[in-house]
């Protein structure tokens, strides 16, 4: 996945404040509709049953899948043509559906393996155009079962990240001049999403800096927390992190549909370079968390554990986003 690199520009975008509103879309033309919740995450699944009772003697039951999302600005419901992978609970083997044209009719699985009484769930998305998201577990009890989710997450690009020093003027980079001693410097980081979702649950912000001149960089703000060590590095090996730099990573709630967040950072300086014309830069990396299928489960990750490549939207790298001069 190619990285997204921002140069030193000074954009003045107009902020559009929106919210992502997800609705549940019911499948029409079936006899019964049930709604399930997926592990308390708020993801909803609609199950529509038809064709009478499920009987093994009558052959394999029919399965159908469909996924939608809603555009908050106008309420339009989009049924997406994206990948779907099905799983039988307790069976590591997956099965895939065939997209029926037109795209709005969803996927139909040519069932030759799923029996009556078994429990299944589906994973929609490819982590390229839509984040992978799962449905609830559904027991097959009818001759025909349609499984629909209204929780598809269309991947959006991160807008140009902006930063501000104590003067409070946001730009693509910022600088501190005449820094003496070892003070704590304060500033703000502004992040906004495009038309869709940026990150599943969380996004990461990583600061890279030279510890001979900067002791540490910390961050606070709505929902901010240090990145747990169990998650692994959110910065891929291909990122430009100088060998003498260390990194500090934080998790921030994901962004959606032109929503934005403003985060406060603090820089504890050390012995700065005595040459006043040489800056002491801090690089910033921003990455979106994705769901990754492992052993029939969705695990939240930033980097593919096998290929070590970035997943989801291309990670954002800003060299020398924050500059300090003595």
C-alpha positions as CSV (number, residue, x, y, z in Angstrom):
1,X,0.0,0.0,0.0
2,X,1.6,3.3,-1.1
3,X,1.9,5.9,1.6
4,X,0.3,9.3,1.4
5,X,2.8,12.1,1.9
6,X,1.9,15.7,2.4
7,X,4.3,18.5,1.5
8,X,4.7,21.8,3.3
9,X,1.6,23.7,2.1
10,X,-0.7,25.9,4.0
11,X,-4.3,25.0,3.0
12,X,-7.4,26.8,4.3
13,X,-10.2,24.2,4.0
14,X,-13.8,24.9,4.9
15,X,-14.8,22.6,7.7
16,X,-17.8,20.5,7.1
17,X,-19.2,19.0,10.2
18,X,-21.2,15.9,9.7
19,X,-22.0,12.6,11.4
20,X,-22.2,9.1,10.2
21,X,-25.7,7.8,10.6
22,X,-26.1,4.1,10.0
23,X,-29.5,2.6,9.4
24,X,-30.8,-0.9,9.2
25,X,-32.3,-1.8,5.9
26,X,-34.9,-4.6,5.9
27,X,-35.1,-7.0,3.0
28,X,-38.5,-6.9,1.4
29,X,-40.5,-9.9,0.2
30,X,-39.8,-12.3,3.0
31,X,-42.2,-13.6,5.7
32,X,-40.2,-13.0,8.9
33,X,-37.5,-10.5,10.0
34,X,-35.3,-10.9,13.0
35,X,-32.7,-8.4,14.2
36,X,-29.5,-9.4,16.0
37,X,-26.6,-7.4,17.7
38,X,-23.0,-8.3,17.0
39,X,-21.0,-8.5,20.2
40,X,-22.5,-5.3,21.6
41,X,-20.7,-3.3,18.9
42,X,-24.0,-1.8,17.6
43,X,-23.7,-3.6,14.3
44,X,-27.1,-4.8,13.2
45,X,-28.1,-7.8,11.1
46,X,-31.5,-8.4,9.6
47,X,-32.4,-12.0,9.0
48,X,-35.4,-12.8,6.6
49,X,-36.8,-16.3,6.4
50,X,-38.9,-17.8,3.7
51,X,-39.9,-21.1,2.0
52,X,-41.0,-22.9,5.0
53,X,-39.2,-25.1,7.6
54,X,-35.6,-26.1,6.9
55,X,-35.4,-29.8,6.2
56,X,-32.3,-31.7,5.2
57,X,-34.4,-34.1,3.1
58,X,-35.4,-31.2,0.8
59,X,-31.8,-30.4,0.0
60,X,-29.5,-27.7,1.2
61,X,-31.1,-24.5,2.4
62,X,-30.6,-21.3,0.3
63,X,-28.5,-18.4,1.6
64,X,-28.4,-14.8,0.4
65,X,-26.3,-11.9,1.7
66,X,-26.6,-8.1,1.2
67,X,-24.8,-5.1,2.7
68,X,-25.7,-1.4,2.7
69,X,-24.6,1.9,4.1
70,X,-26.3,5.3,4.4
71,X,-25.0,8.7,3.2
72,X,-25.7,11.0,6.1
73,X,-25.9,14.2,4.1
74,X,-29.0,13.1,2.1
75,X,-30.1,9.8,3.7
76,X,-29.4,7.8,0.5
77,X,-29.1,4.0,1.2
78,X,-26.4,2.4,-0.9
79,X,-26.3,-1.4,-1.4
80,X,-22.7,-2.0,-2.2
81,X,-21.1,-4.5,-4.6
82,X,-18.3,-5.6,-2.3
83,X,-16.7,-8.9,-1.3
84,X,-18.6,-11.3,1.1
85,X,-17.1,-14.3,2.9
86,X,-19.2,-16.7,4.9
87,X,-18.3,-18.9,7.8
88,X,-19.9,-21.8,9.6
89,X,-19.4,-21.4,13.3
90,X,-17.0,-24.2,14.5
91,X,-15.7,-24.8,11.0
92,X,-12.5,-23.0,9.8
93,X,-13.5,-23.4,6.1
94,X,-15.0,-20.3,4.6
95,X,-17.5,-20.0,1.7
96,X,-18.1,-17.1,-0.7
97,X,-21.2,-15.8,-2.4
98,X,-21.6,-15.0,-6.1
99,X,-22.7,-11.4,-6.8
100,X,-26.0,-11.4,-8.7
101,X,-26.5,-8.6,-11.2
102,X,-27.6,-6.0,-10.9
103,X,-25.5,-5.3,-7.8
104,X,-28.5,-4.3,-5.8
105,X,-29.8,-7.8,-5.6
106,X,-26.9,-8.9,-3.4
107,X,-25.0,-12.2,-3.2
108,X,-26.4,-15.7,-3.4
109,X,-24.4,-18.6,-2.1
110,X,-24.7,-21.8,-4.2
111,X,-25.0,-23.9,-1.1
112,X,-23.5,-27.3,-1.1
113,X,-22.1,-27.4,2.4
114,X,-24.3,-25.5,4.9
115,X,-26.9,-27.8,6.5
116,X,-30.0,-27.0,8.4
117,X,-29.4,-26.2,12.1
118,X,-25.9,-24.9,11.5
119,X,-24.9,-21.4,12.5
120,X,-23.3,-19.0,10.1
121,X,-22.0,-15.4,9.9
122,X,-20.7,-13.3,7.0
123,X,-17.9,-10.8,6.6
124,X,-18.4,-8.0,4.1
125,X,-15.6,-5.8,2.6
126,X,-12.1,-6.0,1.2
127,X,-10.2,-3.4,3.2
128,X,-9.6,-1.5,0.0
129,X,-13.0,0.1,-0.7
130,X,-14.9,-1.1,2.4
131,X,-13.6,-2.1,5.7
132,X,-14.3,-5.7,6.6
133,X,-17.2,-5.9,8.9
134,X,-19.1,-8.9,10.3
135,X,-22.7,-9.8,10.7
136,X,-24.3,-11.5,13.7
137,X,-24.3,-15.3,14.0
138,X,-27.4,-16.7,12.4
139,X,-28.8,-20.3,12.8
140,X,-30.2,-21.7,9.6
141,X,-33.8,-22.7,10.4
142,X,-35.7,-22.1,7.1
143,X,-35.5,-23.2,3.5
144,X,-34.3,-19.8,2.5
145,X,-32.4,-17.3,4.6
146,X,-31.4,-13.7,3.7
147,X,-28.8,-12.1,5.9
148,X,-28.5,-8.3,5.5
149,X,-26.3,-5.8,7.3
150,X,-26.7,-2.0,7.3
151,X,-23.3,-1.4,8.8
152,X,-21.0,-1.4,5.7
153,X,-18.1,1.0,6.2
154,X,-17.1,2.8,3.0
155,X,-13.4,3.8,3.3
156,X,-12.7,7.5,3.2
157,X,-9.4,9.3,2.8
158,X,-8.0,11.3,5.6
159,X,-8.0,15.0,4.8
160,X,-4.8,17.0,5.0
161,X,-3.8,16.9,8.6
162,X,-3.1,20.3,10.2
163,X,-1.0,21.4,13.1
164,X,-0.8,24.6,15.2
165,X,1.7,25.9,17.7
166,X,0.7,28.2,20.7
167,X,-0.3,30.9,18.2
168,X,-3.2,28.7,17.3
169,X,-2.9,29.1,13.5
170,X,-3.4,25.7,11.7
171,X,-1.2,24.9,8.8
172,X,0.4,21.8,7.3
173,X,3.5,22.3,9.4
174,X,4.4,24.4,12.4
175,X,7.6,25.8,14.1
176,X,8.8,27.0,17.5
177,X,11.6,29.5,17.6
178,X,14.0,30.7,20.2
179,X,13.5,27.7,22.5
180,X,16.0,27.6,25.4
181,X,16.4,25.4,28.4
182,X,14.1,22.3,28.4
183,X,10.6,23.7,28.3
184,X,7.4,21.8,27.5
185,X,5.9,23.0,24.2
186,X,2.2,22.8,23.5
187,X,0.3,22.6,20.3
188,X,-2.7,21.1,18.5
189,X,-3.3,18.5,15.7
190,X,-6.4,18.7,13.5
191,X,-7.7,15.6,11.7
192,X,-10.8,15.2,9.5
193,X,-12.3,12.5,7.4
194,X,-13.6,12.6,3.9
195,X,-16.8,11.1,2.4
196,X,-17.0,7.8,4.4
197,X,-15.3,6.2,7.3
198,X,-11.6,6.5,8.3
199,X,-10.6,3.7,10.7
200,X,-12.6,0.9,12.2
201,X,-13.1,1.9,15.8
202,X,-9.7,3.6,16.1
203,X,-7.0,5.4,14.2
204,X,-3.3,5.8,15.3
205,X,-1.2,8.9,15.5
206,X,2.6,8.3,15.8
207,X,5.2,10.9,16.6
208,X,8.9,10.1,15.6
209,X,11.7,12.2,17.1
210,X,15.3,12.2,18.1
211,X,15.6,11.5,21.9
212,X,18.9,13.3,22.2
213,X,17.0,16.5,21.7
214,X,13.4,15.6,22.7
215,X,12.6,13.6,25.8
216,X,9.1,12.6,24.9
217,X,5.9,13.6,23.0
218,X,2.5,13.0,24.6
219,X,-1.0,13.6,23.4
220,X,-4.4,14.3,25.0
221,X,-7.9,14.8,23.6
222,X,-11.3,13.1,23.2
223,X,-10.9,9.4,23.4
224,X,-7.1,9.5,23.2
225,X,-5.1,6.7,24.8
226,X,-1.6,5.2,24.4
227,X,-1.5,2.5,21.8
228,X,-1.5,-0.9,23.6
229,X,1.6,-2.9,23.0
230,X,-0.6,-5.9,22.1
231,X,-1.8,-4.1,19.0
232,X,1.6,-3.9,17.4
233,X,3.2,-1.0,15.5
234,X,0.9,1.0,13.4
235,X,3.8,2.2,11.2
236,X,4.8,-0.2,8.4
237,X,8.5,-1.1,7.9
238,X,8.5,0.9,4.7
239,X,7.9,4.2,6.6
240,X,10.7,6.7,6.7
241,X,11.6,6.6,10.4
242,X,15.3,7.6,10.9
243,X,17.3,5.0,12.7
244,X,18.1,7.4,15.6
245,X,14.5,8.3,16.1
246,X,12.1,6.7,18.6
247,X,8.3,6.7,18.3
248,X,5.3,7.4,20.5
249,X,1.9,6.1,19.3
250,X,-1.6,6.9,20.4
251,X,-5.1,5.7,19.6
252,X,-7.8,8.1,18.6
253,X,-11.5,7.3,17.9
254,X,-12.2,6.8,14.2
255,X,-13.6,9.6,12.0
256,X,-16.5,9.5,9.6
257,X,-18.3,11.5,6.9
258,X,-16.4,14.9,7.3
259,X,-16.3,14.7,11.1
260,X,-13.1,16.1,12.7
261,X,-11.2,16.1,15.9
262,X,-8.7,18.4,17.6
263,X,-6.0,16.8,19.7
264,X,-3.5,18.5,22.0
265,X,0.1,17.4,22.1
266,X,2.9,18.2,24.5
267,X,6.7,18.1,23.7
268,X,9.2,17.8,26.5
269,X,12.4,19.1,25.0
270,X,15.9,18.1,26.0
271,X,19.3,19.6,24.9
272,X,18.4,21.1,21.5
273,X,20.9,21.5,18.7
274,X,22.9,24.6,19.5
275,X,23.0,25.8,15.9
276,X,19.9,28.1,15.7
277,X,19.5,27.5,11.9
278,X,19.1,23.7,12.4
279,X,15.7,22.5,13.4
280,X,14.8,19.6,15.6
281,X,12.0,17.9,13.6
282,X,9.2,15.7,14.7
283,X,7.7,13.4,12.0
284,X,4.0,12.4,12.2
285,X,2.4,9.2,10.9
286,X,-1.3,8.6,10.9
287,X,-2.9,5.3,10.1
288,X,-6.4,3.7,10.0
289,X,-7.3,0.6,11.9
290,X,-8.9,-2.2,9.9
291,X,-10.5,-5.5,10.7
292,X,-8.4,-8.5,9.6
293,X,-9.7,-12.1,9.2
294,X,-7.7,-14.5,11.3
295,X,-8.9,-18.0,12.1
296,X,-12.5,-17.1,11.2
297,X,-12.4,-14.0,13.5
298,X,-12.1,-10.3,12.8
299,X,-9.1,-8.8,14.6
300,X,-8.4,-5.0,14.7
301,X,-5.0,-4.3,13.2
302,X,-3.0,-1.6,11.4
303,X,-0.4,-3.7,9.6
304,X,-0.9,-7.1,7.9
305,X,0.7,-9.6,10.2
306,X,2.0,-11.8,7.4
307,X,3.1,-9.4,4.6
308,X,3.9,-6.5,7.0
309,X,2.2,-4.1,4.6
310,X,-0.2,-1.4,5.4
311,X,-3.9,-2.1,5.1
312,X,-6.9,0.0,4.5
313,X,-6.4,3.7,3.4
314,X,-2.8,4.5,2.6
315,X,-1.0,5.7,5.8
316,X,-0.2,9.4,6.0
317,X,3.4,10.4,6.6
318,X,4.4,14.0,7.3
319,X,8.1,14.6,7.6
320,X,9.1,17.6,9.9
321,X,5.5,18.4,10.6
322,X,6.7,20.0,13.9
323,X,9.9,21.9,13.9
324,X,11.8,23.3,16.9
325,X,14.6,25.9,16.7
326,X,16.9,27.0,19.6
